[in-house]
Amino acid sequence: MPKFEIGALVKLPKPYTGVVGTVISYYAAKDQYLVRFGANQQLYFKPNELTLWK
């Protein structure tokens, strides 16, 4: 079950400390989120690696 909603702003883990990205997809089979940050960068992260940005 997804922990974050699509469109949520999240803080990324090391080595991206201080970077905020947007959740754009959830890959249920691997329990990973696709997060876009910067102009054209995106990576998959596990839910425990991300924290909700407030």
ZAKOL-919403 format. One record per atom (N, C-alpha, C): x, y, z; residue in three letters; residue number from 1. Coordinates in nm, 4 decimals, padded with zeros to 6 digits. Layout:
BEGIN
<rec><u>X</u><v>Y</v><w>Z</w><resn>Ala</resn><resi>NUM</resi></rec>
...
This chain:
BEGIN
<rec><u>00.0842</u><v>-00.1186</v><w>00.0000</w><resn>Met</resn><resi>1</resi></rec>
<rec><u>00.0000</u><v>00.0000</v><w>00.0000</w><resn>Met</resn><resi>1</resi></rec>
<rec><u>00.0886</u><v>00.1247</v><w>00.0000</w><resn>Met</resn><resi>1</resi></rec>
<rec><u>00.0622</u><v>00.2186</v><w>-00.0882</w><resn>Pro</resn><resi>2</resi></rec>
<rec><u>00.1461</u><v>00.3389</v><w>-00.0974</w><resn>Pro</resn><resi>2</resi></rec>
<rec><u>00.1450</u><v>00.4223</v><w>00.0307</w><resn>Pro</resn><resi>2</resi></rec>
<rec><u>00.2621</u><v>00.4711</v><w>00.0665</w><resn>Lys</resn><resi>3</resi></rec>
<rec><u>00.2775</u><v>00.5570</v><w>00.1836</w><resn>Lys</resn><resi>3</resi></rec>
<rec><u>00.2615</u><v>00.7042</v><w>00.1445</w><resn>Lys</resn><resi>3</resi></rec>
<rec><u>00.3041</u><v>00.7381</v><w>00.0230</w><resn>Phe</resn><resi>4</resi></rec>
<rec><u>00.2971</u><v>00.8749</v><w>-00.0273</w><resn>Phe</resn><resi>4</resi></rec>
<rec><u>00.2018</u><v>00.8814</v><w>-00.1456</w><resn>Phe</resn><resi>4</resi></rec>
<rec><u>00.1363</u><v>00.9938</v><w>-00.1613</w><resn>Glu</resn><resi>5</resi></rec>
<rec><u>00.0470</u><v>01.0142</v><w>-00.2749</w><resn>Glu</resn><resi>5</resi></rec>
<rec><u>00.1251</u><v>01.0681</v><w>-00.3940</w><resn>Glu</resn><resi>5</resi></rec>
<rec><u>00.0741</u><v>01.0434</v><w>-00.5130</w><resn>Ile</resn><resi>6</resi></rec>
<rec><u>00.1328</u><v>01.1003</v><w>-00.6338</w><resn>Ile</resn><resi>6</resi></rec>
<rec><u>00.1219</u><v>01.2525</v><w>-00.6221</w><resn>Ile</resn><resi>6</resi></rec>
<rec><u>00.2303</u><v>01.3219</v><w>-00.6498</w><resn>Gly</resn><resi>7</resi></rec>
<rec><u>00.2330</u><v>01.4673</v><w>-00.6396</w><resn>Gly</resn><resi>7</resi></rec>
<rec><u>00.2872</u><v>01.5169</v><w>-00.5070</w><resn>Gly</resn><resi>7</resi></rec>
<rec><u>00.3110</u><v>01.4264</v><w>-00.4110</w><resn>Ala</resn><resi>8</resi></rec>
<rec><u>00.3642</u><v>01.4667</v><w>-00.2806</w><resn>Ala</resn><resi>8</resi></rec>
<rec><u>00.5082</u><v>01.5130</v><w>-00.2946</w><resn>Ala</resn><resi>8</resi></rec>
<rec><u>00.5450</u><v>01.6136</v><w>-00.2170</w><resn>Leu</resn><resi>9</resi></rec>
<rec><u>00.6826</u><v>01.6614</v><w>-00.2125</w><resn>Leu</resn><resi>9</resi></rec>
<rec><u>00.7565</u><v>01.5861</v><w>-00.1029</w><resn>Leu</resn><resi>9</resi></rec>
<rec><u>00.8720</u><v>01.5305</v><w>-00.1370</w><resn>Val</resn><resi>10</resi></rec>
<rec><u>00.9489</u><v>01.4495</v><w>-00.0429</w><resn>Val</resn><resi>10</resi></rec>
<rec><u>01.0950</u><v>01.4920</v><w>-00.0422</w><resn>Val</resn><resi>10</resi></rec>
<rec><u>01.1592</u><v>01.4730</v><w>00.0742</w><resn>Lys</resn><resi>11</resi></rec>
<rec><u>01.3034</u><v>01.4959</v><w>00.0863</w><resn>Lys</resn><resi>11</resi></rec>
<rec><u>01.3741</u><v>01.3675</v><w>00.0486</w><resn>Lys</resn><resi>11</resi></rec>
<rec><u>01.4822</u><v>01.3800</v><w>-00.0271</w><resn>Leu</resn><resi>12</resi></rec>
<rec><u>01.5569</u><v>01.2643</v><w>-00.0743</w><resn>Leu</resn><resi>12</resi></rec>
<rec><u>01.6676</u><v>01.2256</v><w>00.0246</w><resn>Leu</resn><resi>12</resi></rec>
<rec><u>01.7113</u><v>01.0992</v><w>00.0189</w><resn>Pro</resn><resi>13</resi></rec>
<rec><u>01.8175</u><v>01.0516</v><w>00.1089</w><resn>Pro</resn><resi>13</resi></rec>
<rec><u>01.9564</u><v>01.0917</v><w>00.0585</w><resn>Pro</resn><resi>13</resi></rec>
<rec><u>02.0595</u><v>01.0575</v><w>00.1359</w><resn>Lys</resn><resi>14</resi></rec>
<rec><u>02.1978</u><v>01.0795</v><w>00.0922</w><resn>Lys</resn><resi>14</resi></rec>
<rec><u>02.2195</u><v>01.0041</v><w>-00.0367</w><resn>Lys</resn><resi>14</resi></rec>
<rec><u>02.2903</u><v>01.0504</v><w>-00.1315</w><resn>Pro</resn><resi>15</resi></rec>
<rec><u>02.3732</u><v>01.1701</v><w>-00.1365</w><resn>Pro</resn><resi>15</resi></rec>
<rec><u>02.2991</u><v>01.2943</v><w>-00.1848</w><resn>Pro</resn><resi>15</resi></rec>
<rec><u>02.1676</u><v>01.2899</v><w>-00.1823</w><resn>Tyr</resn><resi>16</resi></rec>
<rec><u>02.0848</u><v>01.4022</v><w>-00.2301</w><resn>Tyr</resn><resi>16</resi></rec>
<rec><u>02.0307</u><v>01.4854</v><w>-00.1151</w><resn>Tyr</resn><resi>16</resi></rec>
<rec><u>02.0991</u><v>01.4879</v><w>-00.0028</w><resn>Thr</resn><resi>17</resi></rec>
<rec><u>02.0544</u><v>01.5613</v><w>00.1150</w><resn>Thr</resn><resi>17</resi></rec>
<rec><u>02.0236</u><v>01.7067</v><w>00.0795</w><resn>Thr</resn><resi>17</resi></rec>
<rec><u>01.9069</u><v>01.7527</v><w>00.1221</w><resn>Gly</resn><resi>18</resi></rec>
<rec><u>01.8661</u><v>01.8903</v><w>00.0952</w><resn>Gly</resn><resi>18</resi></rec>
<rec><u>01.7865</u><v>01.9067</v><w>-00.0327</w><resn>Gly</resn><resi>18</resi></rec>
<rec><u>01.7732</u><v>01.8004</v><w>-00.1090</w><resn>Val</resn><resi>19</resi></rec>
<rec><u>01.6992</u><v>01.8069</v><w>-00.2352</w><resn>Val</resn><resi>19</resi></rec>
<rec><u>01.5551</u><v>01.7612</v><w>-00.2107</w><resn>Val</resn><resi>19</resi></rec>
<rec><u>01.4602</u><v>01.8341</v><w>-00.2678</w><resn>Val</resn><resi>20</resi></rec>
<rec><u>01.3191</u><v>01.7987</v><w>-00.2577</w><resn>Val</resn><resi>20</resi></rec>
<rec><u>01.2721</u><v>01.7565</v><w>-00.3967</w><resn>Val</resn><resi>20</resi></rec>
<rec><u>01.1975</u><v>01.6463</v><w>-00.4010</w><resn>Gly</resn><resi>21</resi></rec>
<rec><u>01.1464</u><v>01.5957</v><w>-00.5276</w><resn>Gly</resn><resi>21</resi></rec>
<rec><u>00.9965</u><v>01.5732</v><w>-00.5209</w><resn>Gly</resn><resi>21</resi></rec>
<rec><u>00.9376</u><v>01.5397</v><w>-00.6344</w><resn>Thr</resn><resi>22</resi></rec>
<rec><u>00.7949</u><v>01.5138</v><w>-00.6454</w><resn>Thr</resn><resi>22</resi></rec>
<rec><u>00.7724</u><v>01.3673</v><w>-00.6804</w><resn>Thr</resn><resi>22</resi></rec>
<rec><u>00.6862</u><v>01.3007</v><w>-00.6047</w><resn>Val</resn><resi>23</resi></rec>
<rec><u>00.6510</u><v>01.1619</v><w>-00.6345</w><resn>Val</resn><resi>23</resi></rec>
<rec><u>00.5649</u><v>01.1624</v><w>-00.7609</w><resn>Val</resn><resi>23</resi></rec>
<rec><u>00.6096</u><v>01.0879</v><w>-00.8623</w><resn>Ile</resn><resi>24</resi></rec>
<rec><u>00.5350</u><v>01.0866</v><w>-00.9875</w><resn>Ile</resn><resi>24</resi></rec>
<rec><u>00.4751</u><v>00.9496</v><w>-01.0193</w><resn>Ile</resn><resi>24</resi></rec>
<rec><u>00.5187</u><v>00.8449</v><w>-00.9464</w><resn>Ser</resn><resi>25</resi></rec>
<rec><u>00.4661</u><v>00.7117</v><w>-00.9725</w><resn>Ser</resn><resi>25</resi></rec>
<rec><u>00.4987</u><v>00.6191</v><w>-00.8566</w><resn>Ser</resn><resi>25</resi></rec>
<rec><u>00.4192</u><v>00.5113</v><w>-00.8434</w><resn>Tyr</resn><resi>26</resi></rec>
<rec><u>00.4449</u><v>00.4088</v><w>-00.7427</w><resn>Tyr</resn><resi>26</resi></rec>
<rec><u>00.4525</u><v>00.2746</v><w>-00.8125</w><resn>Tyr</resn><resi>26</resi></rec>
<rec><u>00.5620</u><v>00.2019</v><w>-00.7914</w><resn>Tyr</resn><resi>27</resi></rec>
<rec><u>00.5839</u><v>00.0713</v><w>-00.8516</w><resn>Tyr</resn><resi>27</resi></rec>
<rec><u>00.5553</u><v>-00.0335</v><w>-00.7445</w><resn>Tyr</resn><resi>27</resi></rec>
<rec><u>00.4326</u><v>-00.0856</v><w>-00.7431</w><resn>Ala</resn><resi>28</resi></rec>
<rec><u>00.3847</u><v>-00.1739</v><w>-00.6369</w><resn>Ala</resn><resi>28</resi></rec>
<rec><u>00.4630</u><v>-00.3047</v><w>-00.6279</w><resn>Ala</resn><resi>28</resi></rec>
<rec><u>00.5018</u><v>-00.3613</v><w>-00.7399</w><resn>Ala</resn><resi>29</resi></rec>
<rec><u>00.5717</u><v>-00.4900</v><w>-00.7396</w><resn>Ala</resn><resi>29</resi></rec>
<rec><u>00.7033</u><v>-00.4841</v><w>-00.6622</w><resn>Ala</resn><resi>29</resi></rec>
<rec><u>00.7697</u><v>-00.3695</v><w>-00.6652</w><resn>Lys</resn><resi>30</resi></rec>
<rec><u>00.8965</u><v>-00.3530</v><w>-00.5934</w><resn>Lys</resn><resi>30</resi></rec>
<rec><u>00.8850</u><v>-00.2598</v><w>-00.4738</w><resn>Lys</resn><resi>30</resi></rec>
<rec><u>00.7650</u><v>-00.2073</v><w>-00.4492</w><resn>Asp</resn><resi>31</resi></rec>
<rec><u>00.7412</u><v>-00.1122</v><w>-00.3398</w><resn>Asp</resn><resi>31</resi></rec>
<rec><u>00.8409</u><v>00.0031</v><w>-00.3459</w><resn>Asp</resn><resi>31</resi></rec>
<rec><u>00.8439</u><v>00.0701</v><w>-00.4604</w><resn>Gln</resn><resi>32</resi></rec>
<rec><u>00.9327</u><v>00.1839</v><w>-00.4819</w><resn>Gln</resn><resi>32</resi></rec>
<rec><u>00.8555</u><v>00.2998</v><w>-00.5434</w><resn>Gln</resn><resi>32</resi></rec>
<rec><u>00.9053</u><v>00.4193</v><w>-00.5146</w><resn>Tyr</resn><resi>33</resi></rec>
<rec><u>00.8471</u><v>00.5415</v><w>-00.5702</w><resn>Tyr</resn><resi>33</resi></rec>
<rec><u>00.9418</u><v>00.6006</v><w>-00.6730</w><resn>Tyr</resn><resi>33</resi></rec>
<rec><u>00.8855</u><v>00.6458</v><w>-00.7835</w><resn>Leu</resn><resi>34</resi></rec>
<rec><u>00.9624</u><v>00.7195</v><w>-00.8818</w><resn>Leu</resn><resi>34</resi></rec>
<rec><u>00.9493</u><v>00.8667</v><w>-00.8452</w><resn>Leu</resn><resi>34</resi></rec>
<rec><u>01.0631</u><v>00.9300</v><w>-00.8183</w><resn>Val</resn><resi>35</resi></rec>
<rec><u>01.0657</u><v>01.0693</v><w>-00.7727</w><resn>Val</resn><resi>35</resi></rec>
<rec><u>01.1414</u><v>01.1531</v><w>-00.8747</w><resn>Val</resn><resi>35</resi></rec>
<rec><u>01.0803</u><v>01.2626</v><w>-00.9170</w><resn>Arg</resn><resi>36</resi></rec>
<rec><u>01.1435</u><v>01.3547</v><w>-01.0102</w><resn>Arg</resn><resi>36</resi></rec>
<rec><u>01.1994</u><v>01.4732</v><w>-00.9331</w><resn>Arg</resn><resi>36</resi></rec>
<rec><u>01.3222</u><v>01.5095</v><w>-00.9656</w><resn>Phe</resn><resi>37</resi></rec>
<rec><u>01.3857</u><v>01.6258</v><w>-00.9043</w><resn>Phe</resn><resi>37</resi></rec>
<rec><u>01.4749</u><v>01.6901</v><w>-01.0089</w><resn>Phe</resn><resi>37</resi></rec>
<rec><u>01.4930</u><v>01.8188</v><w>-00.9974</w><resn>Gly</resn><resi>38</resi></rec>
<rec><u>01.5681</u><v>01.8895</v><w>-01.0996</w><resn>Gly</resn><resi>38</resi></rec>
<rec><u>01.4866</u><v>01.8992</v><w>-01.2279</w><resn>Gly</resn><resi>38</resi></rec>
<rec><u>01.5490</u><v>01.9420</v><w>-01.3344</w><resn>Ala</resn><resi>39</resi></rec>
<rec><u>01.4795</u><v>01.9629</v><w>-01.4606</w><resn>Ala</resn><resi>39</resi></rec>
<rec><u>01.4398</u><v>01.8321</v><w>-01.5295</w><resn>Ala</resn><resi>39</resi></rec>
<rec><u>01.5275</u><v>01.7327</v><w>-01.5260</w><resn>Asn</resn><resi>40</resi></rec>
<rec><u>01.4973</u><v>01.6087</v><w>-01.5975</w><resn>Asn</resn><resi>40</resi></rec>
<rec><u>01.5577</u><v>01.4855</v><w>-01.5302</w><resn>Asn</resn><resi>40</resi></rec>
<rec><u>01.5700</u><v>01.4874</v><w>-01.3994</w><resn>Gln</resn><resi>41</resi></rec>
<rec><u>01.6243</u><v>01.3730</v><w>-01.3267</w><resn>Gln</resn><resi>41</resi></rec>
<rec><u>01.5134</u><v>01.3038</v><w>-01.2499</w><resn>Gln</resn><resi>41</resi></rec>
<rec><u>01.5159</u><v>01.1706</v><w>-01.2508</w><resn>Gln</resn><resi>42</resi></rec>
<rec><u>01.4202</u><v>01.0947</v><w>-01.1721</w><resn>Gln</resn><resi>42</resi></rec>
<rec><u>01.4832</u><v>00.9614</v><w>-01.1341</w><resn>Gln</resn><resi>42</resi></rec>
<rec><u>01.4535</u><v>00.9157</v><w>-01.0129</w><resn>Leu</resn><resi>43</resi></rec>
<rec><u>01.5066</u><v>00.7902</v><w>-00.9602</w><resn>Leu</resn><resi>43</resi></rec>
<rec><u>01.4012</u><v>00.7204</v><w>-00.8769</w><resn>Leu</resn><resi>43</resi></rec>
<rec><u>01.4196</u><v>00.5880</v><w>-00.8594</w><resn>Tyr</resn><resi>44</resi></rec>
<rec><u>01.3327</u><v>00.5105</v><w>-00.7718</w><resn>Tyr</resn><resi>44</resi></rec>
<rec><u>01.3908</u><v>00.5080</v><w>-00.6308</w><resn>Tyr</resn><resi>44</resi></rec>
<rec><u>01.3025</u><v>00.5185</v><w>-00.5299</w><resn>Phe</resn><resi>45</resi></rec>
<rec><u>01.3425</u><v>00.5124</v><w>-00.3900</w><resn>Phe</resn><resi>45</resi></rec>
<rec><u>01.2452</u><v>00.4249</v><w>-00.3128</w><resn>Phe</resn><resi>45</resi></rec>
<rec><u>01.2957</u><v>00.3564</v><w>-00.2103</w><resn>Lys</resn><resi>46</resi></rec>
<rec><u>01.2105</u><v>00.2800</v><w>-00.1184</w><resn>Lys</resn><resi>46</resi></rec>
<rec><u>01.1399</u><v>00.3789</v><w>-00.0258</w><resn>Lys</resn><resi>46</resi></rec>
<rec><u>01.0214</u><v>00.3431</v><w>00.0266</w><resn>Pro</resn><resi>47</resi></rec>
<rec><u>00.9463</u><v>00.4341</v><w>00.1142</w><resn>Pro</resn><resi>47</resi></rec>
<rec><u>01.0240</u><v>00.4778</v><w>00.2384</w><resn>Pro</resn><resi>47</resi></rec>
<rec><u>01.1060</u><v>00.3887</v><w>00.2953</w><resn>Asn</resn><resi>48</resi></rec>
<rec><u>01.1803</u><v>00.4248</v><w>00.4166</w><resn>Asn</resn><resi>48</resi></rec>
<rec><u>01.2963</u><v>00.5206</v><w>00.3896</w><resn>Asn</resn><resi>48</resi></rec>
<rec><u>01.3290</u><v>00.5449</v><w>00.2624</w><resn>Glu</resn><resi>49</resi></rec>
<rec><u>01.4356</u><v>00.6383</v><w>00.2272</w><resn>Glu</resn><resi>49</resi></rec>
<rec><u>01.3836</u><v>00.7818</v><w>00.2146</w><resn>Glu</resn><resi>49</resi></rec>
<rec><u>01.2530</u><v>00.7981</v><w>00.2026</w><resn>Leu</resn><resi>50</resi></rec>
<rec><u>01.1931</u><v>00.9295</v><w>00.1778</w><resn>Leu</resn><resi>50</resi></rec>
<rec><u>01.1236</u><v>00.9818</v><w>00.3008</w><resn>Leu</resn><resi>50</resi></rec>
<rec><u>01.1210</u><v>01.1149</v><w>00.3137</w><resn>Thr</resn><resi>51</resi></rec>
<rec><u>01.0420</u><v>01.1784</v><w>00.4193</w><resn>Thr</resn><resi>51</resi></rec>
<rec><u>00.9568</u><v>01.2885</v><w>00.3557</w><resn>Thr</resn><resi>51</resi></rec>
<rec><u>00.8370</u><v>01.3037</v><w>00.4053</w><resn>Leu</resn><resi>52</resi></rec>
<rec><u>00.7455</u><v>01.4046</v><w>00.3534</w><resn>Leu</resn><resi>52</resi></rec>
<rec><u>00.7996</u><v>01.5439</v><w>00.3825</w><resn>Leu</resn><resi>52</resi></rec>
<rec><u>00.8008</u><v>01.6303</v><w>00.2802</w><resn>Trp</resn><resi>53</resi></rec>
<rec><u>00.8484</u><v>01.7665</v><w>00.2961</w><resn>Trp</resn><resi>53</resi></rec>
<rec><u>00.7313</u><v>01.8544</v><w>00.3398</w><resn>Trp</resn><resi>53</resi></rec>
<rec><u>00.7546</u><v>01.9369</v><w>00.4424</w><resn>Lys</resn><resi>54</resi></rec>
<rec><u>00.6458</u><v>02.0207</v><w>00.4946</w><resn>Lys</resn><resi>54</resi></rec>
<rec><u>00.6739</u><v>02.1655</v><w>00.4714</w><resn>Lys</resn><resi>54</resi></rec>
